[in-house]
Amino acid sequence: MNPKLTVRRCKWFDAPSRGSTGEGWNTWITAGDVGFEVKRAFWLTGVPPLEWRGRHAHRESILATFAISGRCQMFLDDGAATQTVDLEGSSHGLIVGNWVWHELTDFAPGTVVLVLASTSYFEGEYLRNYDTFLSEVAPHGVRAELSFPARRAQA
């Protein structure tokens, strides 16, 4: 059971999955399942335990993050609240909205993190300086919530 998220613009997401521990798992995501059109996918592998990834926010991008294998921690900050959560379980992910500072740390050996993004890569939409993030996030309503379309029924 994952903790209740106190940081705005973030939401837990469970991808459909079938299988068993003895047989293995088949997990999938189809268009629209994560609440946005996926325009970019990337993955993190081989990150040493004392290294980090992220340490930025996005002005536009929404991210769906999954620890496909292993686990790591994810620090979240919406400018008003902060929270650190565990990212683990190949079908259990975290949607990170725009205007949320995020850092991935404490990677277990062999961890693979898959990230699906709502935008193509554009360096200009990244906020890589924390003080700049804090000054820019306030006018964008840190209390705004992410909204997701209703999930389609499984056939």
C-alpha positions in Angstrom: 0.0 0.0 0.0 1.4 3.3 -1.0 1.2 6.4 1.2 -1.3 9.1 0.5 0.3 11.8 -1.6 0.5 15.2 0.1 2.2 16.8 -2.9 -0.2 18.3 -5.4 -0.1 17.3 -9.1 1.0 13.8 -8.3 -1.0 10.6 -8.4 -0.4 6.9 -8.0 -1.2 4.8 -11.1 -1.7 1.0 -11.5 -1.1 -0.5 -14.9 -3.1 -3.6 -15.8 -1.0 -6.7 -15.1 -1.6 -10.5 -15.5 0.5 -13.4 -14.3 1.9 -14.9 -11.2 5.2 -15.2 -9.3 5.8 -18.6 -10.8 5.0 -17.7 -14.4 6.1 -14.1 -14.6 4.1 -11.0 -15.4 2.7 -9.2 -18.4 2.0 -5.5 -17.8 0.8 -3.0 -20.4 -0.1 0.6 -21.0 -2.3 1.7 -23.9 -2.9 5.1 -25.3 -4.6 7.3 -22.7 -4.2 5.0 -19.7 -1.8 7.4 -17.9 -4.0 10.5 -18.6 -2.0 12.0 -21.4 -0.6 11.2 -24.8 2.9 9.8 -24.5 5.3 11.7 -26.7 8.6 10.4 -25.2 9.8 7.4 -23.3 13.2 6.9 -21.6 14.6 4.6 -19.0 17.2 4.8 -16.2 19.6 1.9 -15.7 22.8 1.2 -13.9 22.5 4.1 -11.5 24.9 3.5 -8.6 23.2 3.5 -5.1 24.7 6.9 -4.1 23.9 8.7 -7.3 20.7 10.6 -8.1 18.7 11.5 -11.2 16.2 14.3 -11.8 16.7 17.3 -9.5 14.5 19.4 -11.7 10.9 20.3 -12.5 9.1 20.8 -15.8 7.0 23.8 -16.9 5.0 21.6 -19.3 5.8 17.9 -19.1 3.8 15.4 -17.1 5.7 12.1 -16.3 4.6 8.6 -15.6 7.4 6.8 -13.7 7.7 3.1 -13.1 10.4 1.0 -11.3 10.2 -1.8 -13.8 12.8 -3.7 -11.8 14.2 -2.9 -8.4 13.3 0.2 -6.4 14.4 3.7 -5.6 13.1 6.7 -3.7 11.5 9.8 -5.2 11.5 13.2 -3.5 8.6 15.5 -4.6 8.1 19.2 -4.0 5.2 21.3 -5.3 6.5 24.5 -3.8 4.3 24.2 -0.7 4.6 20.6 0.4 7.4 18.0 0.1 7.3 14.2 0.3 9.6 11.2 -0.3 8.0 8.0 -1.6 9.2 4.6 -2.6 9.0 3.7 -6.3 8.8 0.0 -6.7 6.6 -2.7 -8.3 6.6 -3.0 -12.1 2.9 -2.2 -12.6 2.7 0.5 -9.9 3.8 3.9 -11.0 3.7 7.5 -10.1 2.3 10.3 -12.3 4.4 13.5 -11.6 2.7 16.7 -12.9 4.3 19.8 -14.2 5.6 22.3 -11.7 6.7 19.5 -9.3 10.4 19.3 -8.4 11.5 15.6 -8.4 14.7 13.7 -7.5 15.3 10.0 -7.7 17.7 8.6 -5.1 18.7 5.4 -3.3 18.7 3.1 -6.3 18.8 -0.6 -5.4 21.2 -2.6 -7.6 19.7 -3.6 -10.9 16.9 -1.0 -10.8 15.3 0.0 -14.1 13.0 3.0 -14.1 10.8 3.6 -17.1 9.5 7.2 -17.7 6.7 8.1 -20.1 6.5 11.9 -20.8 3.7 14.0 -22.2 6.1 16.2 -24.3 9.0 15.7 -26.6 12.4 16.8 -25.2 12.8 20.6 -25.0 15.5 21.9 -22.7 13.7 25.3 -22.3 10.9 23.7 -20.3 13.2 22.3 -17.6 13.7 24.1 -14.3 17.1 22.9 -13.1 17.8 25.5 -10.5 15.8 25.0 -7.3 15.5 28.8 -6.4 14.3 29.5 -9.9 11.7 26.7 -9.5 10.4 28.2 -6.2 10.1 31.7 -7.8 8.3 30.4 -10.9 6.0 27.8 -9.3 4.0 30.3 -7.1 2.2 32.1 -9.9 1.1 28.7 -11.4 -1.1 27.8 -8.5 0.7 25.1 -6.5 -2.7 24.0 -5.2 -4.0 23.1 -8.6 -4.7 19.4 -9.0 -3.9 17.0 -11.9 -7.0 16.0 -13.7 -7.3 12.7 -15.5 -9.9 11.4 -17.9 -12.0 8.5 -16.6 -10.3 5.2 -17.2 -11.7 3.0 -19.9 -13.3 -0.3 -18.9 -11.1 -3.3 -19.7 -12.4 -5.5 -22.5 
